[in-house]
Amino acid sequence: MYNSKIYSHGYIGTYHSEESRGVYHFTFNEKNGQMTEPELFYETENAKWVTKNGGLLVFSMRKEGHAGTCFLRLRDGKADYAYEILEERTAPCYILQEGEFVCTANYHEGTVMVYSVKDKKPDIVARIENGEEAGCHQILIHGQDMMVPCLEQDKIRMFDMDNGFALSGEIMFPEGSGPRHGVFNREHTKLFVVSERSNELFIFKVRGREFSLEQILPIYLDGGKTAAAAAIRLTSDERFLYISVRGQDILTVADVRGSRAKVIQHVPCGGVHPRDLILSREEGFLLAANRFGGGIVSMERDRESGLIGEIRSRIHIQEGVSVLLEEQEGSYV
């Protein structure tokens, strides 16, 4: 039976190894959580973060001693042509597509690159230096500001996109906390940030460029000595947060309703060294990418309680770091 609403098409970004050679794709069944085994979609080194907007697939890469970003145009779901900008020494660790802009964060170099993709050929708009080893690990957009968590500097730096990306503010964190990834609620009245070093959830009340810290919530098990938090996701109803925690190989679930957030579950991630995690389109499943073992797992999620249940499917891939889903046209069940 033909049904284009049941299946989603997925992409996986990987670090380079003998068994991982670039960007992979797979199919996800939104009804039962099953996934097909991944197939190589585009071969390149260190395509560790992949993002898609319309017919443009963008991912990090390394080639012949140079590194940067690959802009891959798609036609009918297949690679059409690629344009590479390789002006960095190491591959960026995070990429965001926002309107006409593509923004990348480079952890090792402390560099943020901003590209314009108005036309088919991308152009460099800005190169923002945050200091060697700043630990830039994500890009967030808040109004006219681009926000960059700088893990090694214990701060989030803000840049005014309407004023030549000039520095417009900073959010300071406790020394040694290491802010890594964040997410806003829909109205941008709250900001949730997870720290890699202290393994805490920082919750801010937001009013324009004013960020008032409301709560710090520990997210680890057993004292957190081995913990290293990574990704964070907020449900569309803004009731629950999901955080991957390396070292302890768990996913932490937080209930963020009401005035005080609380951890309601720690669950094994289904592998070793969990990195990215995403929710399926209807949010009945959570997909987690385990870099060092376990591959990509699809886990049941109860929409009412927020709790994660059993693993429904697993696909085998080495060095998986990022994962994304999009609706698949023309699928069969």
C-alpha positions in Angstrom: 0.0 0.0 0.0 1.3 3.4 -0.9 1.6 5.9 1.9 4.0 8.9 1.9 3.2 9.8 5.6 4.5 6.7 7.3 8.2 6.8 6.2 10.8 9.5 6.8 14.1 9.7 5.0 17.1 10.1 7.3 20.8 11.1 7.1 23.7 10.3 9.3 26.9 12.3 9.7 30.1 10.4 10.7 33.7 10.8 11.7 36.0 9.1 9.2 37.2 5.6 9.9 37.7 2.3 7.9 34.0 1.6 8.4 32.5 5.1 8.1 33.2 7.0 4.9 30.9 10.1 4.9 27.2 10.8 4.9 24.8 7.9 5.0 21.1 7.7 4.5 18.3 5.4 5.8 14.6 5.1 6.0 12.5 5.4 9.2 9.0 4.0 9.8 7.1 6.6 11.8 4.4 4.0 12.7 6.6 1.3 14.3 10.0 2.9 14.8 11.8 0.5 12.4 14.9 1.7 10.4 16.5 0.3 7.3 20.3 -0.3 7.4 22.2 2.7 6.3 23.8 3.1 2.8 26.6 5.5 1.9 25.1 8.6 0.3 28.1 10.8 -0.2 31.7 9.8 0.4 34.0 12.3 2.2 36.1 12.5 5.3 34.7 13.8 8.6 31.2 14.6 7.5 30.4 14.6 11.2 27.5 17.1 11.2 24.9 17.1 8.5 21.9 19.4 8.0 19.3 19.9 5.2 17.1 22.7 4.1 15.0 22.2 1.0 17.3 20.8 -1.7 20.5 21.8 0.0 22.4 19.2 2.1 25.3 20.8 4.0 27.9 18.9 6.0 31.5 19.3 7.4 34.3 17.7 5.5 38.1 17.2 5.3 40.0 16.8 2.0 43.7 16.7 1.1 44.8 18.4 4.3 42.2 21.1 4.2 38.8 21.3 6.0 35.5 23.2 5.8 32.0 22.7 4.5 30.4 21.0 1.6 27.2 22.4 0.0 25.5 19.6 -1.9 22.6 20.3 -4.2 20.0 17.6 -4.5 17.7 16.7 -7.3 15.0 14.1 -6.8 16.7 13.0 -3.6 20.0 12.4 -5.3 23.3 14.3 -5.3 23.4 16.8 -8.2 26.5 18.8 -7.7 28.7 19.9 -4.8 30.5 23.1 -3.9 33.3 22.9 -1.3 34.7 25.8 0.8 37.8 24.5 2.6 39.4 27.4 4.5 39.8 25.7 7.9 42.4 23.4 9.4 39.8 21.1 11.1 36.3 20.2 10.2 33.5 22.2 11.9 31.5 20.3 14.6 28.1 22.0 14.1 26.2 23.5 11.2 23.0 25.5 11.1 21.0 26.5 8.1 18.9 29.6 8.8 17.2 31.3 5.8 19.8 32.4 3.4 22.6 31.8 5.8 24.7 28.7 6.7 26.6 29.0 9.9 29.3 26.6 11.2 31.1 26.3 14.5 34.6 25.0 14.8 35.5 23.6 18.2 39.3 23.3 17.8 39.9 26.6 16.0 37.3 28.7 17.8 36.0 29.9 14.5 32.5 30.6 13.3 32.0 30.8 9.5 28.9 32.4 8.0 28.0 31.7 4.4 25.3 33.2 2.1 23.5 30.8 -0.2 21.2 33.2 -2.0 22.5 31.9 -5.3 23.7 28.4 -6.3 27.3 29.3 -5.3 27.8 29.9 -1.5 29.8 33.0 -0.5 31.6 33.7 2.8 29.8 36.5 4.6 31.8 36.5 7.9 34.6 34.7 9.6 34.4 35.3 13.4 37.4 34.4 15.5 36.6 33.6 19.1 40.1 32.5 20.2 42.1 29.3 19.6 40.5 26.4 21.5 37.5 28.5 22.4 35.4 25.3 22.0 32.7 26.8 19.8 30.1 23.9 19.7 26.8 25.2 18.4 24.9 28.0 16.7 21.6 29.5 17.9 19.6 32.3 16.4 17.8 34.7 18.7 16.1 37.6 17.0 18.9 39.4 15.2 21.6 37.8 17.2 23.6 34.7 16.4 24.6 32.9 19.6 27.7 30.7 20.0 28.3 28.5 23.1 32.1 28.6 23.7 32.7 25.6 25.9 36.3 26.3 26.8 35.5 29.9 27.7 32.5 29.2 29.9 30.3 31.7 28.0 27.8 32.1 25.2 28.9 34.9 22.8 26.3 36.9 20.9 26.8 38.6 17.5 24.4 41.1 15.8 23.6 39.8 12.3 22.1 43.2 11.3 25.3 45.0 12.3 28.1 43.1 10.6 28.1 40.3 13.2 29.5 42.7 15.8 29.7 41.3 19.3 26.4 42.3 21.0 26.7 40.5 24.4 27.8 37.5 26.4 26.2 35.1 28.8 28.7 34.0 31.5 28.6 30.5 33.1 30.4 29.2 36.2 34.1 28.5 35.7 34.6 24.9 34.5 31.0 24.3 33.5 31.5 24.2 29.7 28.3 25.3 28.0 27.9 23.0 25.0 24.4 23.0 23.4 21.2 25.0 24.0 17.6 25.3 22.8 14.9 28.0 23.1 11.2 27.5 23.6 9.0 28.6 20.8 8.4 32.1 22.0 12.1 32.6 23.0 11.1 33.4 26.6 13.2 30.6 27.9 16.7 29.2 27.1 17.9 25.7 28.1 21.6 25.1 28.0 23.4 21.9 28.9 27.0 22.0 30.1 29.6 19.3 29.2 32.0 19.7 32.1 29.6 20.3 35.1 26.8 18.2 33.5 24.0 20.6 34.5 21.0 22.1 32.8 20.9 25.9 33.0 17.5 27.5 32.6 17.3 31.2 31.7 14.3 33.5 31.5 14.7 35.6 28.4 13.6 39.1 27.6 15.3 40.4 24.5 19.0 40.4 25.2 18.5 40.0 28.9 19.1 36.4 30.2 18.2 35.8 33.9 19.3 32.5 35.4 16.3 30.7 37.0 17.6 27.2 37.8 20.6 24.9 37.6 19.6 21.2 37.5 22.2 18.4 37.7 21.6 15.8 35.0 24.1 13.0 35.8 24.2 9.7 37.8 26.4 8.7 40.7 28.2 12.0 41.2 28.8 12.7 37.6 32.6 12.1 37.6 32.5 10.2 34.3 29.7 12.2 32.7 30.1 14.4 29.6 26.8 15.8 28.4 26.3 16.4 24.6 23.0 17.1 22.8 19.7 18.5 24.0 16.2 18.4 22.5 12.9 20.0 23.5 9.5 18.5 22.6 7.2 20.5 20.5 4.7 20.9 23.4 7.7 22.2 25.5 7.0 19.8 28.3 10.1 17.6 28.2 13.8 17.9 27.5 16.1 15.0 26.4 19.9 15.1 26.9 22.6 12.6 25.8 25.3 12.0 28.4 28.6 10.3 27.3 30.8 8.5 29.8 27.7 7.2 31.6 26.0 6.2 28.3 22.6 7.4 29.3 19.8 9.7 28.1 18.4 12.0 30.7 14.8 13.1 30.6 13.8 16.3 32.3 10.2 17.6 33.0 10.4 21.3 32.4 6.7 22.2 33.1 6.0 24.5 35.9 8.3 26.8 37.8 11.0 24.2 38.6 12.4 21.6 36.2 13.1 18.1 37.5 14.9 14.9 36.2 12.3 12.1 35.7 14.4 9.4 34.1 17.9 8.2 33.3 17.8 5.4 30.7 20.7 3.5 28.9 21.4 5.0 25.5 21.5 1.6 23.8 25.2 1.9 22.9 28.5 3.7 23.8 29.2 7.4 23.7 25.8 8.9 22.7 26.0 12.1 20.6 23.1 13.6 18.7 19.5 12.7 19.5 16.3 13.6 17.7 12.6 13.1 18.0 10.5 11.5 15.2 8.0 13.7 13.4 5.1 12.7 15.7 7.5 12.4 18.7 6.5 8.8 19.5 10.1 7.8 19.1 13.6 9.1 20.0 16.6 8.3 17.8 20.1 8.4 19.4 23.4 8.2 17.6 26.0 6.2 19.5 29.5 6.9 18.2 31.6 4.1 19.6 29.2 1.2 19.7 25.5 0.4 19.2 24.9 2.5 16.1 21.7 4.4 15.7 18.8 3.3 18.0 15.1 4.0 17.8 13.5 4.1 21.2 9.8 4.3 22.2 8.7 7.6 23.8 5.5 8.1 25.7 4.1 11.4 24.7 2.1 12.0 27.9 4.7 11.0 30.5 7.8 11.9 28.5 9.4 8.6 29.5 11.6 6.6 27.1 10.7 3.0 26.6 12.2 0.0 24.8 14.5 0.0 21.8 12.4 -0.7 18.7 15.1 -0.8 16.1 18.9 -0.5 15.6 21.0 0.1 12.6 24.7 -0.5 12.6 27.1 2.3 11.8 30.5 3.3 13.2 31.4 6.8 14.3 27.9 8.1 13.9 27.6 11.7 15.3 24.6 13.5 13.9 21.3 12.3 12.6 18.3 14.0 11.0 14.9 13.0 9.6 12.7 14.4 6.9 9.4 13.3 5.4 9.9 10.8 2.6 7.9 11.3 -0.6 6.7 8.1 -2.3 7.1 5.4 0.2 5.5 2.0 0.4 4.2 -0.1 3.3 
